[in-house]
Amino acid sequence: MSTSTFSGAHRRYVKSLYRRMLTDSLNWTVHRELWRRRALIIRAEFEKNRNVHDPRQLAVIFDKAEADLARNQHPDPVISPLFPGGTKWYVYSLPFPGIIINSFLLTK
């Protein structure tokens, strides 16, 4: 196992930032082959800063990346149909089970 100066929280943050940037860039493109070019550019940006170990310099890099992500965020992101906010989320919502049981018992 390799030793590193970064904590697990730092690694999770970097992975989260990377995935959010990829997801947002995918929201802007329709075709995957066009998106792939942008994904490679994002990867190159992360690889360029891979060997930065100074916490102050990392904070500046993260702030810049978060600002870029917020500035370029898609106004209407793609949401999977079955996820909250998707087109099929609660289309046929059922009433609470207690209401169904009570109405069933009252009709007998």
C-alpha positions as CSV (number, residue, x, y, z in Angstrom):
1,M,0.0,0.0,0.0
2,S,1.3,3.4,-0.8
3,T,1.4,6.1,1.8
4,S,-0.1,9.5,1.0
5,T,-0.3,12.9,2.7
6,F,-4.0,13.3,1.8
7,S,-6.9,12.0,3.9
8,G,-9.8,9.9,2.8
9,A,-12.1,13.0,3.0
10,H,-9.8,14.8,0.6
11,R,-9.9,12.0,-1.9
12,R,-13.7,11.8,-1.7
13,Y,-13.9,15.5,-2.3
14,V,-11.7,15.3,-5.4
15,K,-13.6,12.4,-6.7
16,S,-16.9,14.1,-6.1
17,L,-15.7,17.3,-7.8
18,Y,-14.4,15.3,-10.8
19,R,-17.7,13.4,-11.1
20,R,-19.8,16.6,-10.8
21,M,-17.7,18.2,-13.6
22,L,-18.1,15.2,-15.8
23,T,-21.9,15.0,-15.2
24,D,-22.4,18.7,-15.9
25,S,-20.4,18.5,-19.1
26,L,-22.6,15.6,-20.1
27,N,-25.7,17.7,-19.5
28,W,-24.4,20.2,-22.1
29,T,-23.7,17.6,-24.9
30,V,-26.1,15.2,-26.6
31,H,-23.7,12.9,-28.2
32,R,-21.1,10.9,-26.2
33,E,-18.4,11.2,-28.8
34,L,-18.5,15.0,-28.4
35,W,-18.7,14.7,-24.7
36,R,-15.6,12.4,-24.6
37,R,-13.4,15.3,-25.8
38,R,-14.5,17.5,-23.0
39,A,-14.1,14.6,-20.5
40,L,-10.5,14.3,-21.6
41,I,-9.9,18.0,-21.1
42,I,-11.3,17.7,-17.6
43,R,-9.1,14.7,-16.8
44,A,-6.1,16.6,-18.1
45,E,-6.9,19.5,-15.7
46,F,-7.1,17.1,-12.8
47,E,-3.9,15.3,-13.8
48,K,-2.1,18.7,-14.1
49,N,-2.7,19.4,-10.5
50,R,-2.1,15.8,-9.2
51,N,1.3,16.6,-7.6
52,V,0.3,19.8,-5.8
53,H,0.7,19.2,-2.1
54,D,0.5,22.7,-0.6
55,P,-2.8,23.1,1.2
56,R,-3.1,26.8,0.4
57,Q,-2.5,26.2,-3.3
58,L,-5.0,23.3,-3.3
59,A,-7.6,25.6,-1.7
60,V,-7.1,28.1,-4.5
61,I,-7.4,25.3,-7.1
62,F,-10.6,23.9,-5.5
63,D,-12.2,27.3,-5.2
64,K,-11.5,28.0,-8.9
65,A,-12.9,24.6,-9.9
66,E,-16.0,25.1,-7.8
67,A,-16.5,28.6,-9.2
68,D,-16.1,27.2,-12.8
69,L,-18.6,24.5,-12.1
70,A,-21.1,26.9,-10.6
71,R,-20.7,29.3,-13.5
72,N,-21.0,26.7,-16.2
73,Q,-23.8,24.6,-14.6
74,H,-26.6,23.6,-17.0
75,P,-29.9,25.4,-16.2
76,D,-31.9,22.3,-17.0
77,P,-29.8,19.2,-16.2
78,V,-30.7,15.7,-17.4
79,I,-32.6,13.8,-14.7
80,S,-33.2,10.1,-15.1
81,P,-36.9,9.4,-15.4
82,L,-37.1,7.2,-12.3
83,F,-35.2,9.6,-10.0
84,P,-36.9,12.3,-8.0
85,G,-37.7,15.1,-10.4
86,G,-37.8,12.8,-13.4
87,T,-40.7,12.4,-15.8
88,K,-41.9,9.1,-14.3
89,W,-41.4,10.0,-10.6
90,Y,-44.8,9.5,-8.8
91,V,-46.8,9.5,-12.0
92,Y,-49.2,7.0,-10.4
93,S,-48.9,7.9,-6.8
94,L,-51.0,5.7,-4.5
95,P,-52.7,7.0,-1.4
96,F,-51.3,5.9,2.0
97,P,-51.9,2.1,2.7
98,G,-54.0,2.9,5.7
99,I,-56.5,4.7,3.5
100,I,-56.8,1.7,1.2
101,I,-57.2,-0.8,4.1
102,N,-59.8,1.4,5.9
103,S,-61.9,1.9,2.7
104,F,-61.7,-1.8,2.0
105,L,-62.9,-2.7,5.4
106,L,-65.7,-0.1,5.3
107,T,-67.1,-1.5,2.0
108,K,-67.7,-5.0,3.5
